[in-house]
């Protein structure tokens, strides 16, 4: 990951998008910045659901599954965009049903 300074206005834009993601997958752009996101839903975590566990245990297992698999999703985005963009930051946020995984990229060759 290249060390990139992310302006405050981009952080504000990013979190306004991430906070509204829900269970959607998509991309948004703002100038040279590209945001990829995936909101984890029941369908994404169905494999870890166990009827022998309590709802609370299943919810925890589902959230953990989303967190653990976020890096694979981010790696796919990096591979998909690495020719034109540098990765600035990526995370899994505890918002939505089982969280939202996101990655922020900046177009290569753009100076702050």
N, C-alpha and C positions, 0 to 999 in steps of 0.2 A: 504494500500500500504506500502510495506517495503521500508525503506530508503536505496537506493542503489546508490553507486557512479558509474556513467557511464563514462568510459574513453572517451577522446576526439576522438579517432579513431572510436569508436562506433557511436558517434554523427555524424561524417562525413559520415560514411557508411549509417546510418539511413536516413539522409537528401538527400544523393545521390539516395537512393531508392525512398523515398517519392516524390522527385521532378520529378521523371519519371513515377509515378503511373498512371496518367490519370484517366480513369474510371474503372480500374481493382481492383479486390479483390484478396488478397493472403497473403502468408507468405514468409519470407526469414530468414535464420539463418546465424549466424557468431559465431563460437565457442559456448559458453554457452548462447548466446543472440538469442532471437527470436523476430522478428518484424512481427506484423500483421497489415494489412492496407486495407482500402477500399476507393477508389476514387468515389465520388458521381457523378452520371450522370443524364441526363434527366429522365431516367426510375425511378430512386430512388426518385425523387422529383415531379413526375407527378401529384400526388394528390393535390398539393398546387397550381398548375398552373391554373390561372383564366383568360379566354379570355376577361373579362371586364376590366382587369388591363393593364397598359402599360407594354411593354417588360422590362423596368427598374424595375418596381414594382414587376413583376414576378420573375426576376432574384434575387432581394433582398429577396423575400419570399422563393425562392428555397434554397438560401444559408442559410438563417435563419433556415429553416427546417432541413437541413443537420447538422448544428451546434447543434440544439436542440435534434436531434436523435442520435448524436454521442455517448452519454453516454450509451445508450441501446446497441449499437454495442460493445462498450468497455466492458460492463458488460458480454456480451455473450462470448467474448474472455477470460475474466478472469475466468469465470465458466468452460470453455472448457480446460484451461491450468493450473488451480490452483493446481493440484496435483503435477505437475512436475516443474512449474515455478512460480517465484514471479514477480509481476508487478513492473517495475522500473519507468515508465513514460507513459503518454498517452495524446493525444491532437487531436484537429481538426485544420489542417493547411489551410490557404486560398490559396492553390495552386490547379491547375486543374480547371475544370468547376465549381463545387460547393464545392470544398475543398476536403481534404483527412483526414480521421480519421485514427489514428494509435495508437498502443500500443506496448511498448517495454518491453519484459520479460527477466529475467535471470534464468537459470536453478537453481533449489534449491540445496543447499549444495556446491555451487561453491564459493570459497573465492576470493576476488579481488586480 
